[in-house]
Amino acid sequence: MSIDIGIKPKDRKAIAEGLSHLLADTYTLYLKTHNFHWNVEGPMFNTLHLMFETQYTELALAVDLIAERIRALGHPAPGSYSAYAKLSSIKEAAGQPKAEEMIRQLVEGQEAVARTARRVFPAAEKASDEPTADLLTQRMQVHEKNAWMLRALLA
């Protein structure tokens, strides 16, 4: 059955493609944050262990929201490591970095996700896709706040 939600097929495709990059970045950051939660060590262990848990839990919920929006637009959501590796702007962590390096990498990851969301916004706005614009606004807000909170630990 065809989709008729008031957004042209080519616009739905462009938005879904942008959201696929956002999904890949979000999932990659989720995995990195979860890894760091498990492996952080040092004097800030408890603070970072709990902060990372809060952040990866929120990212896990976000992955589902983004994937479901892609599906609502009529496109398949990517869901494999190989697809995410191709679509994500975030690199995996090499080895087991020290706590301060973990924080730096997570700041970079949070900022990368915010930039990716921001790049999708014009396509959603052009198509009057308010649900996607709302999702993107919420994601940018979360990632910009998380980047700030992580960055504050490095001051």
GROMACS elastic network, one bead per residue, 0.5 to 0.9 nm:
[ bonds ]
;  ai    aj funct       b0    kb
    2    74     6  0.87798   500
    3     6     6  0.87398   500
    3     7     6  0.89250   500
    3     9     6  0.83691   500
    3    73     6  0.79809   500
    3    74     6  0.70203   500
    4     7     6  0.72028   500
    4     8     6  0.82488   500
    4     9     6  0.88951   500
    5     8     6  0.83709   500
    5    73     6  0.84852   500
    6   127     6  0.86378   500
    6   128     6  0.86532   500
    6   129     6  0.86853   500
    7    10     6  0.83854   500
    7    11     6  0.64171   500
    7    12     6  0.62488   500
    7    73     6  0.86527   500
    7   127     6  0.60917   500
    7   128     6  0.75657   500
    7   129     6  0.71921   500
    8    11     6  0.52259   500
    8    12     6  0.61968   500
    8    13     6  0.86622   500
    8   127     6  0.76265   500
    9    12     6  0.50216   500
    9    13     6  0.61380   500
    9    14     6  0.86688   500
    9    73     6  0.86883   500
    9    74     6  0.87846   500
   10    13     6  0.50550   500
   10    14     6  0.62393   500
   10    15     6  0.86554   500
   11    14     6  0.50817   500
   11    15     6  0.61227   500
   11    16     6  0.84530   500
   11   123     6  0.71294   500
   11   124     6  0.79968   500
   11   126     6  0.83993   500
   11   127     6  0.63002   500
   12    15     6  0.51830   500
   12    16     6  0.59914   500
   12    17     6  0.85310   500
   12    70     6  0.86990   500
   12    73     6  0.56847   500
   12    74     6  0.75287   500
   12    75     6  0.82354   500
   12   123     6  0.89098   500
   12   124     6  0.85683   500
   12   127     6  0.81340   500
   12   129     6  0.88612   500
   13    16     6  0.50649   500
   13    17     6  0.60881   500
   13    18     6  0.86267   500
   13    73     6  0.76322   500
   13    74     6  0.81295   500
   13    75     6  0.71784   500
   14    17     6  0.51660   500
   14    18     6  0.63317   500
   14    19     6  0.86487   500
   14   120     6  0.86425   500
   14   123     6  0.69129   500
   14   124     6  0.87264   500
   15    18     6  0.51213   500
   15    19     6  0.60998   500
   15    20     6  0.85472   500
   15    70     6  0.80373   500
   15    73     6  0.81692   500
   15   120     6  0.66328   500
   15   121     6  0.85034   500
   15   123     6  0.59399   500
   15   124     6  0.61814   500
   15   127     6  0.88204   500
   15   129     6  0.89037   500
   15   132     6  0.82358   500
   16    20     6  0.60301   500
   16    21     6  0.87873   500
   16    69     6  0.80062   500
   16    70     6  0.51404   500
   16    71     6  0.82372   500
   16    73     6  0.67102   500
   16    74     6  0.82769   500
   16    75     6  0.65521   500
   16    76     6  0.84978   500
   16    77     6  0.81888   500
   17    20     6  0.50157   500
   17    21     6  0.66893   500
   17    22     6  0.88552   500
   17    70     6  0.82836   500
   17    75     6  0.86687   500
   17   120     6  0.87515   500
   18    21     6  0.53039   500
   18    22     6  0.64779   500
   18    23     6  0.87327   500
   18   116     6  0.79070   500
   18   117     6  0.80182   500
   18   119     6  0.76415   500
   18   120     6  0.52585   500
   18   121     6  0.88096   500
   18   123     6  0.84102   500
   19    23     6  0.59745   500
   19    24     6  0.84953   500
   19    66     6  0.67540   500
   19    67     6  0.79333   500
   19    69     6  0.81479   500
   19    70     6  0.66043   500
   19    77     6  0.87447   500
   19   116     6  0.86035   500
   19   117     6  0.77130   500
   19   120     6  0.68924   500
   19   132     6  0.87841   500
   19   136     6  0.89969   500
   20    24     6  0.61589   500
   20    25     6  0.85817   500
   20    66     6  0.80824   500
   20    67     6  0.77234   500
   20    70     6  0.73692   500
   20    77     6  0.65634   500
   20    78     6  0.65089   500
   20    84     6  0.86040   500
   20    87     6  0.72759   500
   20    88     6  0.88840   500
   21    24     6  0.50729   500
   21    25     6  0.61411   500
   21    26     6  0.84799   500
   21    84     6  0.79093   500
   21    86     6  0.89851   500
   21    87     6  0.51896   500
   21    88     6  0.58969   500
   21    89     6  0.80093   500
   21   116     6  0.70934   500
   21   117     6  0.86290   500
   21   120     6  0.89891   500
   22    25     6  0.51208   500
   22    26     6  0.59822   500
   22    27     6  0.84955   500
   22    63     6  0.88889   500
   22    66     6  0.76546   500
   22    87     6  0.84246   500
   22    88     6  0.76378   500
   22   113     6  0.65884   500
   22   114     6  0.88127   500
   22   116     6  0.58609   500
   22   117     6  0.61221   500
   22   120     6  0.83133   500
   23    26     6  0.50573   500
   23    27     6  0.60263   500
   23    28     6  0.84435   500
   23    62     6  0.84459   500
   23    63     6  0.60297   500
   23    64     6  0.87389   500
   23    66     6  0.60628   500
   23    67     6  0.67100   500
   23    77     6  0.82619   500
   23    78     6  0.78478   500
   23    79     6  0.88883   500
   23    84     6  0.79987   500
   23    87     6  0.86355   500
   23    88     6  0.81797   500
   24    27     6  0.52067   500
   24    28     6  0.60136   500
   24    29     6  0.84762   500
   24    63     6  0.86135   500
   24    78     6  0.77475   500
   24    79     6  0.83988   500
   24    81     6  0.87648   500
   24    83     6  0.76936   500
   24    85     6  0.75337   500
   24    86     6  0.84716   500
   24    87     6  0.58153   500
   24    89     6  0.81796   500
   24    90     6  0.86485   500
   25    28     6  0.51440   500
   25    29     6  0.60469   500
   25    30     6  0.84411   500
   25    84     6  0.74470   500
   25    87     6  0.75182   500
   25    89     6  0.62591   500
   25    90     6  0.61042   500
   25   109     6  0.80205   500
   25   112     6  0.76244   500
   25   113     6  0.58619   500
   25   116     6  0.78404   500
   26    29     6  0.51603   500
   26    30     6  0.60229   500
   26    31     6  0.86633   500
   26    59     6  0.64718   500
   26    60     6  0.83239   500
   26    62     6  0.75065   500
   26    63     6  0.63648   500
   26    66     6  0.89640   500
   26    88     6  0.83643   500
   26    90     6  0.89980   500
   26   109     6  0.87712   500
   26   110     6  0.87398   500
   26   113     6  0.65023   500
   27    31     6  0.62039   500
   27    32     6  0.86169   500
   27    59     6  0.72782   500
   27    60     6  0.74835   500
   27    62     6  0.87834   500
   27    63     6  0.63250   500
   27    84     6  0.76834   500
   27    88     6  0.86983   500
   28    31     6  0.51646   500
   28    32     6  0.62031   500
   28    33     6  0.85532   500
   28    81     6  0.87707   500
   28    84     6  0.72102   500
   28    85     6  0.82371   500
   28    88     6  0.70894   500
   28    89     6  0.89074   500
   28    90     6  0.66423   500
   28    91     6  0.78787   500
   28    92     6  0.74891   500
   28   109     6  0.87015   500
   29    32     6  0.50328   500
   29    33     6  0.59331   500
   29    34     6  0.84037   500
   29    56     6  0.80119   500
   29    59     6  0.77371   500
   29    90     6  0.71278   500
   29    91     6  0.88760   500
   29    92     6  0.86156   500
   29   106     6  0.75609   500
   29   109     6  0.60853   500
   29   110     6  0.74860   500
   29   113     6  0.81790   500
   30    33     6  0.51917   500
   30    34     6  0.60618   500
   30    35     6  0.85300   500
   30    55     6  0.78834   500
   30    56     6  0.51312   500
   30    57     6  0.80526   500
   30    58     6  0.86280   500
   30    59     6  0.55089   500
   30    60     6  0.65360   500
   30    63     6  0.86692   500
   31    34     6  0.51405   500
   31    35     6  0.60896   500
   31    36     6  0.86271   500
   31    56     6  0.76715   500
   31    92     6  0.87114   500
   32    35     6  0.50684   500
   32    36     6  0.62107   500
   32    37     6  0.86027   500
   32    56     6  0.86238   500
   32    92     6  0.67753   500
   32    93     6  0.68546   500
   32   105     6  0.88704   500
   32   106     6  0.78836   500
   32   109     6  0.88515   500
   33    36     6  0.51014   500
   33    37     6  0.61078   500
   33    38     6  0.87515   500
   33    52     6  0.58988   500
   33    53     6  0.77544   500
   33    55     6  0.72627   500
   33    56     6  0.57195   500
   33   102     6  0.85674   500
   33   106     6  0.70617   500
   34    38     6  0.64017   500
   34    39     6  0.87300   500
   34    52     6  0.68558   500
   34    53     6  0.69221   500
   34    55     6  0.85685   500
   34    56     6  0.57810   500
   34    57     6  0.86421   500
   35    38     6  0.52984   500
   35    39     6  0.62479   500
   35    40     6  0.84382   500
   35    93     6  0.89228   500
   36    39     6  0.50241   500
   36    40     6  0.54407   500
   36    48     6  0.87471   500
   36    49     6  0.79411   500
   36    52     6  0.71889   500
   36    96     6  0.81762   500
   36    97     6  0.86052   500
   36    99     6  0.82981   500
   36   102     6  0.66753   500
   36   103     6  0.89977   500
   37    40     6  0.58259   500
   37    48     6  0.72295   500
   37    50     6  0.76681   500
   37    51     6  0.82491   500
   37    52     6  0.52923   500
   37    53     6  0.61969   500
   37    56     6  0.84827   500
   38    49     6  0.74446   500
   39    49     6  0.86057   500
   39    96     6  0.72995   500
   39    97     6  0.89415   500
   39    99     6  0.89621   500
   40    44     6  0.85982   500
   40    45     6  0.61621   500
   40    48     6  0.72916   500
   40    49     6  0.67359   500
   40    96     6  0.84038   500
   40    97     6  0.83801   500
   40    98     6  0.73171   500
   40    99     6  0.58328   500
   40   102     6  0.79439   500
   41    44     6  0.73744   500
   41    45     6  0.52596   500
   41    46     6  0.88226   500
   41    48     6  0.88402   500
   41    49     6  0.87311   500
   41    98     6  0.73339   500
   41    99     6  0.63813   500
   42    45     6  0.53123   500
   42    46     6  0.88942   500
   42    98     6  0.81792   500
   42    99     6  0.69068   500
   43    46     6  0.79935   500
   43    47     6  0.89311   500
   44    47     6  0.54872   500
   44    48     6  0.59946   500
   44    49     6  0.82714   500
   44    99     6  0.77714   500
   45    48     6  0.53390   500
   45    49     6  0.57086   500
   45    50     6  0.84409   500
   45    99     6  0.81060   500
   46    49     6  0.51007   500
   46    50     6  0.61444   500
   46    51     6  0.84568   500
   47    50     6  0.54960   500
   47    51     6  0.60997   500
   47    52     6  0.85462   500
   48    52     6  0.57887   500
   48    53     6  0.82918   500
   48    99     6  0.81453   500
   48   103     6  0.85855   500
   49    52     6  0.53667   500
   49    53     6  0.62246   500
   49    54     6  0.88167   500
   50    53     6  0.50564   500
   50    54     6  0.62707   500
   50    55     6  0.86824   500
   51    54     6  0.51837   500
   51    55     6  0.62647   500
   51    56     6  0.87049   500
   51   150     6  0.89270   500
   52    55     6  0.50542   500
   52    56     6  0.60393   500
   52    57     6  0.84347   500
   53    56     6  0.52745   500
   53    57     6  0.60243   500
   53    58     6  0.85703   500
   54    57     6  0.53341   500
   54    58     6  0.63633   500
   54    59     6  0.87726   500
   55    58     6  0.52045   500
   55    59     6  0.61978   500
   55    60     6  0.87003   500
   55   146     6  0.78273   500
   56    60     6  0.61010   500
   56    61     6  0.87449   500
   57    60     6  0.51678   500
   57    61     6  0.66095   500
   57    62     6  0.88028   500
   58    61     6  0.53054   500
   58    62     6  0.62846   500
   58    63     6  0.88600   500
   59    63     6  0.61981   500
   59    64     6  0.89159   500
   60    63     6  0.53547   500
   60    64     6  0.69920   500
   61    64     6  0.55190   500
   61    65     6  0.66894   500
   62    65     6  0.50769   500
   62    66     6  0.61773   500
   62    67     6  0.85347   500
   62   139     6  0.79816   500
   63    66     6  0.53253   500
   63    67     6  0.61271   500
   63    68     6  0.85443   500
   64    67     6  0.51710   500
   64    68     6  0.60142   500
   64    69     6  0.85637   500
   65    68     6  0.52140   500
   65    69     6  0.62344   500
   65    70     6  0.87891   500
   65   135     6  0.81599   500
   66    69     6  0.51603   500
   66    70     6  0.63976   500
   66    71     6  0.87877   500
   66    77     6  0.86204   500
   66   132     6  0.88212   500
   66   135     6  0.78056   500
   67    70     6  0.51456   500
   67    71     6  0.63617   500
   67    72     6  0.87262   500
   67    76     6  0.83269   500
   67    77     6  0.54224   500
   67    78     6  0.78743   500
   67    79     6  0.87384   500
   68    72     6  0.61027   500
   68    73     6  0.86435   500
   68    77     6  0.77601   500
   69    73     6  0.63091   500
   69    74     6  0.88113   500
   69    77     6  0.88305   500
   69   131     6  0.83053   500
   69   132     6  0.71935   500
   69   135     6  0.87114   500
   70    73     6  0.52055   500
   70    74     6  0.67141   500
   70    75     6  0.57508   500
   70    76     6  0.67308   500
   70    77     6  0.58955   500
   71    74     6  0.50377   500
   71    75     6  0.51448   500
   71    76     6  0.57954   500
   71    77     6  0.63671   500
   72    75     6  0.74619   500
   73    76     6  0.89545   500
   76    79     6  0.89867   500
   78    81     6  0.89930   500
   78    83     6  0.62000   500
   78    84     6  0.72521   500
   79    82     6  0.86130   500
   79    83     6  0.68251   500
   79    84     6  0.73336   500
   80    83     6  0.52081   500
   80    84     6  0.62134   500
   80    85     6  0.85577   500
   81    84     6  0.50441   500
   81    85     6  0.59917   500
   81    86     6  0.86636   500
   82    85     6  0.50632   500
   82    86     6  0.64273   500
   82    87     6  0.87713   500
   83    86     6  0.52537   500
   83    87     6  0.62297   500
   83    88     6  0.84550   500
   84    87     6  0.50172   500
   84    88     6  0.55159   500
   85    88     6  0.56252   500
   85    89     6  0.83577   500
   85    90     6  0.85672   500
   85    91     6  0.83027   500
   86    89     6  0.84881   500
   88    91     6  0.76584   500
   89   109     6  0.86106   500
   89   112     6  0.69637   500
   89   113     6  0.82667   500
   89   116     6  0.83130   500
   90   108     6  0.83102   500
   90   109     6  0.61375   500
   90   112     6  0.69709   500
   90   113     6  0.83287   500
   91    94     6  0.88719   500
   91   109     6  0.85193   500
   93    96     6  0.74694   500
   93    97     6  0.77434   500
   93   102     6  0.85126   500
   93   105     6  0.79564   500
   94    97     6  0.74584   500
   96   102     6  0.85536   500
   97   100     6  0.79755   500
   97   101     6  0.57552   500
   97   102     6  0.59946   500
   98   101     6  0.53780   500
   98   102     6  0.62686   500
   98   103     6  0.88657   500
   99   103     6  0.63391   500
   99   104     6  0.87712   500
  100   103     6  0.51323   500
  100   104     6  0.63703   500
  100   105     6  0.87602   500
  100   153     6  0.85422   500
  100   154     6  0.72703   500
  101   105     6  0.61258   500
  101   106     6  0.85175   500
  102   105     6  0.51692   500
  102   106     6  0.61605   500
  102   107     6  0.86349   500
  103   106     6  0.51122   500
  103   107     6  0.61601   500
  103   108     6  0.86535   500
  103   150     6  0.61538   500
  103   151     6  0.74841   500
  103   153     6  0.77902   500
  103   154     6  0.76865   500
  104   107     6  0.51375   500
  104   108     6  0.63062   500
  104   109     6  0.86236   500
  104   150     6  0.78148   500
  104   151     6  0.74536   500
  104   154     6  0.79679   500
  105   108     6  0.50845   500
  105   109     6  0.61072   500
  105   110     6  0.86388   500
  106   110     6  0.59736   500
  106   111     6  0.83898   500
  106   146     6  0.88785   500
  106   147     6  0.74695   500
  106   150     6  0.74434   500
  107   110     6  0.51946   500
  107   111     6  0.61575   500
  107   112     6  0.85082   500
  107   143     6  0.89884   500
  107   146     6  0.76061   500
  107   148     6  0.77307   500
  107   149     6  0.87049   500
  107   150     6  0.60275   500
  107   151     6  0.63377   500
  108   111     6  0.51761   500
  108   112     6  0.60387   500
  108   113     6  0.87409   500
  108   147     6  0.76289   500
  109   113     6  0.62782   500
  109   114     6  0.86528   500
  109   143     6  0.87766   500
  109   147     6  0.82540   500
  110   113     6  0.53057   500
  110   114     6  0.63583   500
  110   115     6  0.87748   500
  110   142     6  0.86882   500
  110   143     6  0.50493   500
  110   144     6  0.68354   500
  110   145     6  0.88076   500
  110   146     6  0.66697   500
  110   147     6  0.54520   500
  111   114     6  0.50498   500
  111   115     6  0.62125   500
  111   116     6  0.86600   500
  111   140     6  0.88158   500
  111   143     6  0.65108   500
  111   144     6  0.65058   500
  111   146     6  0.87522   500
  111   147     6  0.62885   500
  112   115     6  0.50862   500
  112   116     6  0.61966   500
  112   117     6  0.86677   500
  112   143     6  0.87156   500
  113   116     6  0.50389   500
  113   117     6  0.61751   500
  113   118     6  0.85342   500
  113   139     6  0.81771   500
  113   140     6  0.76086   500
  113   143     6  0.68015   500
  113   144     6  0.89599   500
  114   117     6  0.51722   500
  114   118     6  0.61519   500
  114   119     6  0.87262   500
  114   136     6  0.86739   500
  114   139     6  0.69883   500
  114   141     6  0.79700   500
  114   142     6  0.84188   500
  114   143     6  0.56746   500
  114   144     6  0.65002   500
  115   118     6  0.50018   500
  115   119     6  0.62405   500
  115   120     6  0.89005   500
  115   140     6  0.79183   500
  116   119     6  0.51412   500
  116   120     6  0.66271   500
  116   121     6  0.89738   500
  116   140     6  0.89480   500
  117   120     6  0.53319   500
  117   121     6  0.64955   500
  117   136     6  0.55692   500
  117   137     6  0.79362   500
  117   139     6  0.70477   500
  117   140     6  0.63771   500
  118   121     6  0.52184   500
  118   122     6  0.78142   500
  118   136     6  0.72151   500
  118   137     6  0.82359   500
  118   140     6  0.71876   500
  119   122     6  0.67705   500
  119   123     6  0.82388   500
  120   123     6  0.57513   500
  120   124     6  0.66531   500
  120   125     6  0.88883   500
  120   133     6  0.86153   500
  120   136     6  0.77886   500
  121   124     6  0.51745   500
  121   125     6  0.60347   500
  121   126     6  0.85267   500
  121   132     6  0.80204   500
  121   133     6  0.61283   500
  121   136     6  0.67347   500
  121   137     6  0.83349   500
  122   126     6  0.59159   500
  122   127     6  0.85469   500
  122   133     6  0.87629   500
  123   126     6  0.51395   500
  123   127     6  0.63049   500
  123   128     6  0.86431   500
  123   129     6  0.83645   500
  124   127     6  0.52798   500
  124   128     6  0.61282   500
  124   130     6  0.71279   500
  124   131     6  0.86256   500
  124   132     6  0.61818   500
  124   133     6  0.57860   500
  125   128     6  0.50166   500
  125   129     6  0.60357   500
  125   130     6  0.72416   500
  125   132     6  0.86140   500
  125   133     6  0.66070   500
  126   129     6  0.76519   500
  127   130     6  0.85584   500
  128   131     6  0.89033   500
  128   133     6  0.83952   500
  129   132     6  0.56240   500
  129   133     6  0.62240   500
  129   134     6  0.86882   500
  130   134     6  0.59064   500
  130   135     6  0.84594   500
  131   134     6  0.51286   500
  131   135     6  0.62235   500
  131   136     6  0.86501   500
  132   136     6  0.60639   500
  132   137     6  0.84929   500
  133   136     6  0.50801   500
  133   137     6  0.60645   500
  133   138     6  0.86069   500
  134   137     6  0.50875   500
  134   138     6  0.62262   500
  134   139     6  0.86156   500
  135   138     6  0.52108   500
  135   139     6  0.61856   500
  135   140     6  0.86783   500
  136   139     6  0.50275   500
  136   140     6  0.60853   500
  136   141     6  0.85183   500
  137   140     6  0.52224   500
  137   141     6  0.61921   500
  137   142     6  0.87537   500
  138   141     6  0.51382   500
  138   142     6  0.63038   500
  138   143     6  0.87231   500
  139   142     6  0.52105   500
  139   143     6  0.61620   500
  139   144     6  0.84825   500
  140   143     6  0.52399   500
  140   144     6  0.59060   500
  140   145     6  0.84069   500
  141   144     6  0.53606   500
  141   145     6  0.61560   500
  141   146     6  0.85934   500
  142   145     6  0.52814   500
  142   146     6  0.61055   500
  142   147     6  0.86045   500
  143   146     6  0.50159   500
  143   147     6  0.60139   500
  143   148     6  0.84995   500
  144   147     6  0.51533   500
  144   148     6  0.62431   500
  144   149     6  0.87435   500
  145   148     6  0.50854   500
  145   149     6  0.62193   500
  145   150     6  0.86459   500
  146   149     6  0.50797   500
  146   150     6  0.60992   500
  146   151     6  0.83701   500
  147   150     6  0.51984   500
  147   151     6  0.58842   500
  147   152     6  0.84981   500
  148   151     6  0.50133   500
  148   152     6  0.61198   500
  148   153     6  0.89223   500
  149   152     6  0.51777   500
  149   153     6  0.68917   500
  150   153     6  0.53884   500
  150   154     6  0.72130   500
  151   154     6  0.53467   500
  151   155     6  0.68844   500
  152   155     6  0.53031   500
